[in-house]
Amino acid sequence: MKTIASFSVDHRGMEPGVYFREDVRAGVPVLTADLRFFRPNAGRYLTTTEAHTVEHMLATCLRSSACADNIVYFGPMGCRTGFYLVTIGLSEDAVCRLLQETIALSLSMESVPGASAESCGNYRDLDLRDGVEALQAFLPKCVKRAYKPL
């Protein structure tokens, strides 16, 4: 089996921040941003409520932004240390600006988007305060960092 890209970087010593990797899929250049909220294997992870709430908030803002057509995917990492943002047609600097803008917009929300039984498969696991606190803690760490390969 192939080793997937995220398993090909040294997670030891990774700091919170935004890590980028470029790839080409079906001839299309794809830029993946690894939004690392916490150091891997350091004992603090996103709770399921934090991860779920940030996903609803930030995904809504990203898909409502001027760059909406460039957003392929936004979702949590299984290890609960952060999120993946997959884009097409954006530079690293453009993604960083977009993240700053959409996090700020998310922080101004008065309710969690999609927080209903009709809109979400686990709507009871959403908490605005938890989402805001997670985003507030990440915002000053939202800077570009470089992967260290294995």
C-alpha positions, 0 to 999 in steps of 0.5 A: 500500500502507498504511504499517504502524504500526511503519514510521510511527515514527522509529527514529532515537534510540530507546532500549531500553525498552517502547513501546506502541501501541493499535489496534482489530481487528475491534472488539477493542482490541489493545495492542502492546508493542514490547520494544526490547532494542537501539537500532535501527541502532546495530550491536548486534542480537540473535543468532538464538540469543539471539532464539530462546531468549528467544522460547522462555523468555518466550513460555512464561512469558507463556502460563503466567501469570495473563494467559495469555488476554490474550496474542495473540502474542509473537515477535521483530522481523525487525530483531533489536532486540527483540520484539513482545508483542500483548495484549488486555484489558491496560493498559500498566501491567499489561503492564509488571508482567507483563513484570517478573514473567515476565522474572524467572521466565524468569531462574530457568529451568534449561533452555530450554522446547521444546528438542527435535526434537519441539517445535521446528523448530530446537532446536539454535539454543537456548542457556540462557546466551544467553537469560539474558544477553539478558534480564538486560541488558534487565530494567533497561531494561524501562521505558515509553518514548514513540514519536516519529512520523515 
